[in-house]
Amino acid sequence: MADRFPPDIDMETPSVARMYDYLLGGKDNFEVDRKACDVLLAQVPEFLTLSHQNRAFLTRAVEYAASQGIDQFLDLGAGLPTADNTHQVAQRISPGARVLYVDNDPIVIAHGRALLAGGRGAAFLMADVSHGVEPILTAPLTHDLLDTDRPLGVMLVSMLHCIPDSADPFGMVAGLMERMAPGSFLIYSHIVSDDPGAAAWVTDKMLSFGTPWGRVRSPKEAAVAFEGLDRVSAWADDRDEEPRAVDCASWRHPEIAPRTRPGDLTVKLWEYSGVAVKR
């Protein structure tokens, strides 16, 4: 299988993108990624369901943003291509929609570019968000594909928990959204826990793998990403209520009422999720 991947790939250290691929049932992962996931699942089995729920949230959120007129997206920490990628979801609603995927994993970039070969309206840029957004926003590829003077959808889906506090992830979000045009959307999810022990265990375990990682944060900590933005309703029918961030499984789900955490109190880990608009 190794000959399917770019040369000089670290096959001894688990990658978040490849671990996520494994949890989603993909095949672009190594034994080290599968073993790391199995260690996590033995203690926190909800990781498997959570990954699928978060992917479904991404689809609903992009559909919503596109239905509101957003026709360009900046997908940060995009991960390995899978079913219903951002550009495919957006282009079903707006055929001319454009998407720039950004990731720091060379396997993601190689597979993404292969997927898009001959296609239009989407591209992959290799960059590390933890090093700042300026190199991303000023890259020639960004200027070729996106018009940052117009509203766009900024996607930080299941990514910010990979960035350590020392890199000031929420300062990065604030600075990024400040650069965006009014009317831009933030599509956001973050692994959280209301159990400090569970949060610390997952964080310590991820770091023990040698995988670049931030930490599992509390819902209150994760909420900082929305400061200064107007959250949209979490109800699929847009009912009049105070917009709030919710468990990703319930955000604008047609059959599940929005909930702030999973209903099963034994579940200690979930994705804090929501969509907000810059006015």
C-alpha atoms as a printed R data frame, in Angstrom:
    type eleno elety resid chain resno       x      y       z
1   ATOM     1    CA   MET     A     1   0.000  0.000   0.000
2   ATOM     2    CA   ALA     A     2   2.902  2.353   0.668
3   ATOM     3    CA   ASP     A     3   3.496  2.928  -3.058
4   ATOM     4    CA   ARG     A     4   0.112  4.679  -3.249
5   ATOM     5    CA   PHE     A     5   1.391  7.477  -1.028
6   ATOM     6    CA   PRO     A     6   3.894 10.289  -1.639
7   ATOM     7    CA   PRO     A     7   7.533  9.524  -0.747
8   ATOM     8    CA   ASP     A     8   9.062 10.570   2.569
9   ATOM     9    CA   ILE     A     9   5.790 10.120   4.486
10  ATOM    10    CA   ASP     A    10   6.142  9.359   8.184
11  ATOM    11    CA   MET     A    11   4.530  5.937   8.472
12  ATOM    12    CA   GLU     A    12   5.478  5.502  12.120
13  ATOM    13    CA   THR     A    13   3.490  8.391  13.623
14  ATOM    14    CA   PRO     A    14  -0.305  8.499  13.514
15  ATOM    15    CA   SER     A    15  -1.832 11.324  11.490
16  ATOM    16    CA   VAL     A    16  -5.109 12.967  12.499
17  ATOM    17    CA   ALA     A    17  -6.247 13.007   8.857
18  ATOM    18    CA   ARG     A    18  -5.503  9.298   8.381
19  ATOM    19    CA   MET     A    19  -7.060  8.366  11.733
20  ATOM    20    CA   TYR     A    20 -10.218 10.221  10.731
21  ATOM    21    CA   ASP     A    21 -10.144  8.415   7.379
22  ATOM    22    CA   TYR     A    22  -9.986  5.069   9.208
23  ATOM    23    CA   LEU     A    23 -12.898  5.986  11.485
24  ATOM    24    CA   LEU     A    24 -14.963  6.905   8.420
25  ATOM    25    CA   GLY     A    25 -14.220  3.529   6.838
26  ATOM    26    CA   GLY     A    26 -11.588  4.788   4.396
27  ATOM    27    CA   LYS     A    27  -8.508  2.959   3.175
28  ATOM    28    CA   ASP     A    28  -5.933  5.756   3.042
29  ATOM    29    CA   ASN     A    29  -4.347  4.971   6.394
30  ATOM    30    CA   PHE     A    30  -1.538  2.931   7.910
31  ATOM    31    CA   GLU     A    31  -1.434  0.292  10.609
32  ATOM    32    CA   VAL     A    32  -0.094  2.876  13.068
33  ATOM    33    CA   ASP     A    33  -3.213  5.005  12.476
34  ATOM    34    CA   ARG     A    34  -5.546  2.061  12.972
35  ATOM    35    CA   LYS     A    35  -3.796  0.988  16.166
36  ATOM    36    CA   ALA     A    36  -4.016  4.521  17.573
37  ATOM    37    CA   CYS     A    37  -7.747  4.646  16.807
38  ATOM    38    CA   ASP     A    38  -8.286  1.260  18.417
39  ATOM    39    CA   VAL     A    39  -6.586  2.496  21.610
40  ATOM    40    CA   LEU     A    40  -8.899  5.502  21.692
41  ATOM    41    CA   LEU     A    41 -12.019  3.484  20.874
42  ATOM    42    CA   ALA     A    42 -11.323  1.018  23.678
43  ATOM    43    CA   GLN     A    43 -11.681  3.842  26.192
44  ATOM    44    CA   VAL     A    44 -13.930  6.279  24.293
45  ATOM    45    CA   PRO     A    45 -16.110  4.243  21.897
46  ATOM    46    CA   GLU     A    46 -18.136  7.312  20.893
47  ATOM    47    CA   PHE     A    47 -15.208  8.387  18.684
48  ATOM    48    CA   LEU     A    48 -16.561  6.167  15.904
49  ATOM    49    CA   THR     A    49 -20.091  7.591  15.940
50  ATOM    50    CA   LEU     A    50 -18.775 11.099  16.484
51  ATOM    51    CA   SER     A    51 -16.690 11.027  13.299
52  ATOM    52    CA   HIS     A    52 -19.690 10.093  11.167
53  ATOM    53    CA   GLN     A    53 -21.935 12.616  12.882
54  ATOM    54    CA   ASN     A    54 -19.400 15.363  12.323
55  ATOM    55    CA   ARG     A    55 -19.143 14.527   8.628
56  ATOM    56    CA   ALA     A    56 -22.922 14.749   8.329
57  ATOM    57    CA   PHE     A    57 -22.812 18.125  10.114
58  ATOM    58    CA   LEU     A    58 -20.328 19.379   7.514
59  ATOM    59    CA   THR     A    59 -22.729 18.403   4.725
60  ATOM    60    CA   ARG     A    60 -25.730 20.127   6.331
61  ATOM    61    CA   ALA     A    61 -23.718 23.237   7.185
62  ATOM    62    CA   VAL     A    62 -22.327 23.641   3.662
63  ATOM    63    CA   GLU     A    63 -25.784 23.057   2.202
64  ATOM    64    CA   TYR     A    64 -27.170 25.756   4.471
65  ATOM    65    CA   ALA     A    65 -24.427 28.284   3.684
66  ATOM    66    CA   ALA     A    66 -24.769 27.648  -0.058
67  ATOM    67    CA   SER     A    67 -28.527 28.080   0.175
68  ATOM    68    CA   GLN     A    68 -27.876 31.492   1.759
69  ATOM    69    CA   GLY     A    69 -25.821 32.604  -1.238
70  ATOM    70    CA   ILE     A    70 -22.288 31.577  -0.197
71  ATOM    71    CA   ASP     A    71 -20.551 30.376  -3.346
72  ATOM    72    CA   GLN     A    72 -16.931 30.209  -2.178
73  ATOM    73    CA   PHE     A    73 -15.437 28.292   0.729
74  ATOM    74    CA   LEU     A    74 -12.089 28.161   2.529
75  ATOM    75    CA   ASP     A    75 -11.887 24.679   4.071
76  ATOM    76    CA   LEU     A    76  -9.090 24.722   6.677
77  ATOM    77    CA   GLY     A    77  -7.779 21.386   7.909
78  ATOM    78    CA   ALA     A    78  -9.766 19.673   5.180
79  ATOM    79    CA   GLY     A    79  -8.553 16.110   5.765
80  ATOM    80    CA   LEU     A    80  -8.547 13.265   3.255
81  ATOM    81    CA   PRO     A    81 -11.153 13.317   0.490
82  ATOM    82    CA   THR     A    82 -14.183 11.172   1.162
83  ATOM    83    CA   ALA     A    83 -17.826 11.059   0.086
84  ATOM    84    CA   ASP     A    84 -19.606 14.408  -0.159
85  ATOM    85    CA   ASN     A    85 -16.596 16.684  -0.047
86  ATOM    86    CA   THR     A    86 -17.207 20.398   0.432
87  ATOM    87    CA   HIS     A    87 -17.050 21.304  -3.256
88  ATOM    88    CA   GLN     A    88 -19.424 18.487  -4.191
89  ATOM    89    CA   VAL     A    89 -21.984 19.573  -1.595
90  ATOM    90    CA   ALA     A    90 -21.716 23.257  -2.495
91  ATOM    91    CA   GLN     A    91 -21.827 22.680  -6.250
92  ATOM    92    CA   ARG     A    92 -25.044 20.682  -5.985
93  ATOM    93    CA   ILE     A    93 -26.693 23.913  -4.861
94  ATOM    94    CA   SER     A    94 -24.485 26.440  -6.645
95  ATOM    95    CA   PRO     A    95 -22.773 24.825  -9.661
96  ATOM    96    CA   GLY     A    96 -20.238 27.654  -9.900
97  ATOM    97    CA   ALA     A    97 -19.156 27.378  -6.248
98  ATOM    98    CA   ARG     A    98 -15.412 27.434  -5.574
99  ATOM    99    CA   VAL     A    99 -13.561 25.710  -2.725
100 ATOM   100    CA   LEU     A   100  -9.973 26.001  -1.533
101 ATOM   101    CA   TYR     A   101  -8.970 23.092   0.671
102 ATOM   102    CA   VAL     A   102  -6.043 23.652   3.040
103 ATOM   103    CA   ASP     A   103  -4.142 20.964   4.940
104 ATOM   104    CA   ASN     A   104  -0.612 20.298   6.173
105 ATOM   105    CA   ASP     A   105  -0.613 16.550   5.446
106 ATOM   106    CA   PRO     A   106   1.140 15.657   2.154
107 ATOM   107    CA   ILE     A   107  -1.083 12.602   1.732
108 ATOM   108    CA   VAL     A   108  -4.166 14.814   1.908
109 ATOM   109    CA   ILE     A   109  -2.701 17.138  -0.720
110 ATOM   110    CA   ALA     A   110  -1.689 14.294  -3.061
111 ATOM   111    CA   HIS     A   111  -5.040 12.533  -2.868
112 ATOM   112    CA   GLY     A   112  -6.967 15.765  -3.051
113 ATOM   113    CA   ARG     A   113  -5.187 16.911  -6.180
114 ATOM   114    CA   ALA     A   114  -5.706 13.500  -7.756
115 ATOM   115    CA   LEU     A   115  -9.417 13.699  -6.975
116 ATOM   116    CA   LEU     A   116  -9.698 17.138  -8.550
117 ATOM   117    CA   ALA     A   117  -7.616 16.388 -11.649
118 ATOM   118    CA   GLY     A   118  -9.429 17.882 -14.617
119 ATOM   119    CA   GLY     A   119 -12.110 19.378 -12.423
120 ATOM   120    CA   ARG     A   120 -13.036 23.011 -11.964
121 ATOM   121    CA   GLY     A   121 -13.751 25.242  -9.018
122 ATOM   122    CA   ALA     A   122 -11.668 23.527  -6.330
123 ATOM   123    CA   ALA     A   123  -8.001 23.187  -5.370
124 ATOM   124    CA   PHE     A   124  -5.748 21.966  -2.545
125 ATOM   125    CA   LEU     A   125  -3.164 24.175  -0.841
126 ATOM   126    CA   MET     A   126  -0.536 22.736   1.485
127 ATOM   127    CA   ALA     A   127  -0.183 24.996   4.529
128 ATOM   128    CA   ASP     A   128  -0.222 24.753   8.327
129 ATOM   129    CA   VAL     A   129  -2.947 26.875   9.930
130 ATOM   130    CA   SER     A   130  -1.095 26.792  13.258
131 ATOM   131    CA   HIS     A   131   1.615 28.912  11.646
132 ATOM   132    CA   GLY     A   132  -0.881 31.680  10.891
133 ATOM   133    CA   VAL     A   133  -3.386 32.487   8.176
134 ATOM   134    CA   GLU     A   134  -1.410 35.197   6.369
135 ATOM   135    CA   PRO     A   135   0.517 32.738   4.140
136 ATOM   136    CA   ILE     A   136  -2.805 31.133   3.219
137 ATOM   137    CA   LEU     A   137  -4.641 34.359   2.426
138 ATOM   138    CA   THR     A   138  -1.751 35.740   0.369
139 ATOM   139    CA   ALA     A   139  -0.969 32.547  -1.568
140 ATOM   140    CA   PRO     A   140  -1.317 32.890  -5.359
141 ATOM   141    CA   LEU     A   141  -3.659 29.886  -5.415
142 ATOM   142    CA   THR     A   142  -5.974 31.634  -2.946
143 ATOM   143    CA   HIS     A   143  -6.094 34.755  -5.105
144 ATOM   144    CA   ASP     A   144  -6.715 32.662  -8.220
145 ATOM   145    CA   LEU     A   145  -9.673 30.820  -6.723
146 ATOM   146    CA   LEU     A   146 -11.290 33.035  -4.080
147 ATOM   147    CA   ASP     A   147 -12.360 36.667  -3.926
148 ATOM   148    CA   THR     A   148 -11.865 37.685  -0.298
149 ATOM   149    CA   ASP     A   149 -13.605 40.997  -0.966
150 ATOM   150    CA   ARG     A   150 -16.836 38.992  -1.205
151 ATOM   151    CA   PRO     A   151 -18.482 36.840   1.503
152 ATOM   152    CA   LEU     A   152 -17.157 33.324   1.801
153 ATOM   153    CA   GLY     A   153 -17.589 30.323   4.049
154 ATOM   154    CA   VAL     A   154 -14.695 29.725   6.426
155 ATOM   155    CA   MET     A   155 -14.650 26.103   7.523
156 ATOM   156    CA   LEU     A   156 -12.990 24.988  10.746
157 ATOM   157    CA   VAL     A   157 -14.617 21.587  11.074
158 ATOM   158    CA   SER     A   158 -13.085 19.301  13.713
159 ATOM   159    CA   MET     A   159  -9.764 21.081  13.379
160 ATOM   160    CA   LEU     A   160  -9.145 23.628  16.146
161 ATOM   161    CA   HIS     A   161  -8.644 20.950  18.816
162 ATOM   162    CA   CYS     A   162  -5.552 19.934  16.828
163 ATOM   163    CA   ILE     A   163  -3.919 23.301  17.574
164 ATOM   164    CA   PRO     A   164  -2.239 23.847  20.969
165 ATOM   165    CA   ASP     A   165  -3.013 26.843  23.150
166 ATOM   166    CA   SER     A   166   0.521 28.137  22.539
167 ATOM   167    CA   ALA     A   167  -0.432 28.798  18.900
168 ATOM   168    CA   ASP     A   168  -3.441 30.911  20.011
169 ATOM   169    CA   PRO     A   169  -6.071 29.106  17.910
170 ATOM   170    CA   PHE     A   170  -8.921 31.400  18.910
171 ATOM   171    CA   GLY     A   171  -6.860 34.489  18.220
172 ATOM   172    CA   MET     A   172  -6.245 32.997  14.788
173 ATOM   173    CA   VAL     A   173  -9.991 32.602  14.222
174 ATOM   174    CA   ALA     A   174 -10.701 36.172  15.327
175 ATOM   175    CA   GLY     A   175  -7.981 37.538  13.060
176 ATOM   176    CA   LEU     A   176  -9.151 35.450  10.139
177 ATOM   177    CA   MET     A   177 -12.798 36.490  10.457
178 ATOM   178    CA   GLU     A   178 -11.736 40.115  10.822
179 ATOM   179    CA   ARG     A   179 -10.200 39.815   7.351
180 ATOM   180    CA   MET     A   180 -13.396 38.400   5.863
181 ATOM   181    CA   ALA     A   181 -16.060 40.476   4.119
182 ATOM   182    CA   PRO     A   182 -19.357 41.139   5.926
183 ATOM   183    CA   GLY     A   183 -21.810 38.336   5.221
184 ATOM   184    CA   SER     A   184 -19.122 35.657   5.521
185 ATOM   185    CA   PHE     A   185 -19.968 32.440   7.362
186 ATOM   186    CA   LEU     A   186 -17.993 30.483   9.953
187 ATOM   187    CA   ILE     A   187 -18.728 26.736   9.888
188 ATOM   188    CA   TYR     A   188 -17.223 25.308  13.044
189 ATOM   189    CA   SER     A   189 -16.964 22.196  15.190
190 ATOM   190    CA   HIS     A   190 -14.598 21.290  18.024
191 ATOM   191    CA   ILE     A   191 -14.220 18.141  20.139
192 ATOM   192    CA   VAL     A   192 -15.309 19.000  23.686
193 ATOM   193    CA   SER     A   193 -16.062 17.355  27.016
194 ATOM   194    CA   ASP     A   194 -17.740 18.374  30.244
195 ATOM   195    CA   ASP     A   195 -15.627 15.765  32.052
196 ATOM   196    CA   PRO     A   196 -12.095 17.137  32.730
197 ATOM   197    CA   GLY     A   197 -10.763 13.643  33.320
198 ATOM   198    CA   ALA     A   198 -12.018 12.343  29.969
199 ATOM   199    CA   ALA     A   199 -10.722 15.440  28.191
200 ATOM   200    CA   ALA     A   200  -7.281 15.059  29.760
201 ATOM   201    CA   TRP     A   201  -7.128 11.334  28.951
202 ATOM   202    CA   VAL     A   202  -7.833 11.864  25.245
203 ATOM   203    CA   THR     A   203  -5.432 14.799  25.039
204 ATOM   204    CA   ASP     A   204  -2.641 12.919  26.795
205 ATOM   205    CA   LYS     A   205  -3.193  9.821  24.680
206 ATOM   206    CA   MET     A   206  -3.079 11.761  21.408
207 ATOM   207    CA   LEU     A   207   0.128 13.488  22.472
208 ATOM   208    CA   SER     A   208   1.623 10.137  23.511
209 ATOM   209    CA   PHE     A   209   1.250  8.934  19.914
210 ATOM   210    CA   GLY     A   210   3.536 11.776  18.821
211 ATOM   211    CA   THR     A   211   0.683 13.245  16.808
212 ATOM   212    CA   PRO     A   212   0.494 17.045  16.526
213 ATOM   213    CA   TRP     A   213  -2.438 17.928  18.749
214 ATOM   214    CA   GLY     A   214  -3.943 20.682  20.835
215 ATOM   215    CA   ARG     A   215  -6.420 19.493  23.428
216 ATOM   216    CA   VAL     A   216 -10.012 18.560  24.099
217 ATOM   217    CA   ARG     A   217 -11.578 21.745  25.444
218 ATOM   218    CA   SER     A   218 -14.740 22.495  27.371
219 ATOM   219    CA   PRO     A   219 -17.838 23.799  25.543
220 ATOM   220    CA   LYS     A   220 -17.256 27.203  27.156
221 ATOM   221    CA   GLU     A   221 -13.699 27.315  25.831
222 ATOM   222    CA   ALA     A   222 -14.763 26.209  22.361
223 ATOM   223    CA   ALA     A   223 -17.454 28.903  22.247
224 ATOM   224    CA   VAL     A   224 -14.815 31.642  22.030
225 ATOM   225    CA   ALA     A   225 -14.598 31.039  18.267
226 ATOM   226    CA   PHE     A   226 -18.040 32.616  17.845
227 ATOM   227    CA   GLU     A   227 -17.266 35.860  19.651
228 ATOM   228    CA   GLY     A   228 -18.269 38.881  17.575
229 ATOM   229    CA   LEU     A   229 -20.331 36.757  15.162
230 ATOM   230    CA   ASP     A   230 -24.074 36.104  14.907
231 ATOM   231    CA   ARG     A   231 -24.927 32.429  15.264
232 ATOM   232    CA   VAL     A   232 -27.720 31.085  13.080
233 ATOM   233    CA   SER     A   233 -30.598 28.941  14.271
234 ATOM   234    CA   ALA     A   234 -29.721 25.329  14.995
235 ATOM   235    CA   TRP     A   235 -33.260 24.277  13.998
236 ATOM   236    CA   ALA     A   236 -33.790 22.857  10.512
237 ATOM   237    CA   ASP     A   237 -37.027 24.844  10.180
238 ATOM   238    CA   ASP     A   238 -35.399 28.173  11.170
239 ATOM   239    CA   ARG     A   239 -37.812 28.578  14.065
240 ATOM   240    CA   ASP     A   240 -37.482 31.731  16.121
241 ATOM   241    CA   GLU     A   241 -35.279 30.912  19.075
242 ATOM   242    CA   GLU     A   242 -31.996 32.035  20.550
243 ATOM   243    CA   PRO     A   243 -29.316 30.611  18.204
244 ATOM   244    CA   ARG     A   244 -26.737 28.496  19.971
245 ATOM   245    CA   ALA     A   245 -24.048 25.944  19.316
246 ATOM   246    CA   VAL     A   246 -25.078 22.324  19.803
247 ATOM   247    CA   ASP     A   247 -23.953 18.716  19.565
248 ATOM   248    CA   CYS     A   248 -23.053 18.241  15.884
249 ATOM   249    CA   ALA     A   249 -25.488 15.348  15.504
250 ATOM   250    CA   SER     A   250 -28.418 17.682  16.147
251 ATOM   251    CA   TRP     A   251 -27.478 20.872  14.256
252 ATOM   252    CA   ARG     A   252 -30.301 21.515  11.755
253 ATOM   253    CA   HIS     A   253 -31.051 17.801  11.666
254 ATOM   254    CA   PRO     A   254 -34.576 17.270  10.300
255 ATOM   255    CA   GLU     A   255 -35.377 14.558  12.846
256 ATOM   256    CA   ILE     A   256 -33.384 15.563  15.950
257 ATOM   257    CA   ALA     A   257 -34.119 18.626  18.088
258 ATOM   258    CA   PRO     A   258 -31.034 20.755  18.785
259 ATOM   259    CA   ARG     A   259 -29.288 19.748  22.013
260 ATOM   260    CA   THR     A   260 -26.256 21.180  23.745
261 ATOM   261    CA   ARG     A   261 -24.740 17.756  24.436
262 ATOM   262    CA   PRO     A   262 -25.581 14.117  23.652
263 ATOM   263    CA   GLY     A   263 -28.650 12.946  25.509
264 ATOM   264    CA   ASP     A   264 -26.821  9.901  26.863
265 ATOM   265    CA   LEU     A   265 -24.982 11.260  29.905
266 ATOM   266    CA   THR     A   266 -22.463  8.410  29.752
267 ATOM   267    CA   VAL     A   267 -21.104  9.962  26.547
268 ATOM   268    CA   LYS     A   268 -18.236 12.194  27.625
269 ATOM   269    CA   LEU     A   269 -17.032 13.452  24.258
270 ATOM   270    CA   TRP     A   270 -18.876 15.250  21.465
271 ATOM   271    CA   GLU     A   271 -18.445 17.918  18.791
272 ATOM   272    CA   TYR     A   272 -19.518 21.416  19.774
273 ATOM   273    CA   SER     A   273 -20.861 22.748  16.475
274 ATOM   274    CA   GLY     A   274 -22.541 25.702  14.867
275 ATOM   275    CA   VAL     A   275 -22.623 28.230  12.067
276 ATOM   276    CA   ALA     A   276 -22.294 31.983  12.479
277 ATOM   277    CA   VAL     A   277 -22.325 35.042  10.229
278 ATOM   278    CA   LYS     A   278 -20.132 38.126  10.245
279 ATOM   279    CA   ARG     A   279 -22.346 41.192  10.048
